[in-house]
Amino acid sequence: MKKAELASQFVSQHLQQFQCPVCGGGIAAVADQTVQCENEHSFDISKKGTLFMINAPVKTEYTDEMLRYRQQMLTAGFFEPMLQAVSDRIKHGGLVLDAGCGEGTTTKWLAQQNQNDAYVGLDISKQAINIAGSGAVNAPQPLFMVGDLAQLPFGDQQLTTIVNILSPANYQEFDRVLQPGGKLIKVIPNSQYLKELRALIYPAGEHATYDNSPVKDHFIAHYGQVDFTPVHYQFDLTPALFKALFEMTPLTWRAADRKADILERGLTQITADFEIGVVTNQ
């Protein structure tokens, strides 16, 4: 079955769980690879099986090249120990959203581990979703869509789990679409995340260290009780993977003029350091 047909089938099977991001109306039908709401707003499914469900395109700072380097790094397994901890915390048996999925590697990995769930990867970047829709069809195949965290294309209380990995969040929308007993799993970088790269690029100054307290405190302020678990490990780098790491992270944007020297010096290992916060919707 072609990707566009798989995507049409996915939306048809979950028709009652989606809603129009333009008017908030329900989705009435999926026909001829077009999703249409009850007020006749329509959204085409691309040949890659992706959906554009946002009011207007949004320009982001993430280039196609940067996203492909991220895909290379994550496909090599950089996030896998962290993703396994995320997978262990998912509430199964329903619709799972990877909110801010980037180029889709995290969504595909989680879907492979939890084949009884239905996965949607959503990102505001059209370039990211185009990459997510590329490649071979996997079973199960997630649905990838361009969407806005401020206007999620889902009805009230329709999601079993929301995964939010190193990405902005909209807690009001998350609360709206999560079912009672549903889980929000948010991954934030900890202080030693990419510490070797940071030391190489910024030996001194404000960027030499990282403090996650603004993000973490905002999360706690909204929910009160959050169950946090640290995940810390080392990941080996080849020269090609070090280049992919350098190119994929905004941390290096201010070092473009020193790129050649930094790549020549290189790193053979990098620290992955995260906190996984879990909230159960009441």
Buried (B, 14 or more C-beta within 10 A) or exposed (E): EEBBEBBBBBBEEBBEBBBBBBEEBBBBBBEEBEBBBEEEBEBEBBEBBBBBBBEEEEEEEBEEEBBBBBBBBBBBEBBBBBBEBBBEBBBEEBBBBBBBBBBBBBBBBBBBEBEEBBBBBBBBBBBBBBBBBBEEEEEBBBBBBBBBBEBBBBBEBBBBBBBBBBBEBBBEBBBBBBBEEBBBBBBBBBEBBBBBBBEBBBEEEEEEEBEBEEBBEEBBEBBEEBEBBEBBEEBEBEEEBBBBBBBBBEBBEEBEEEBEEBBEEEBEEBBBBBBBBBBBBE
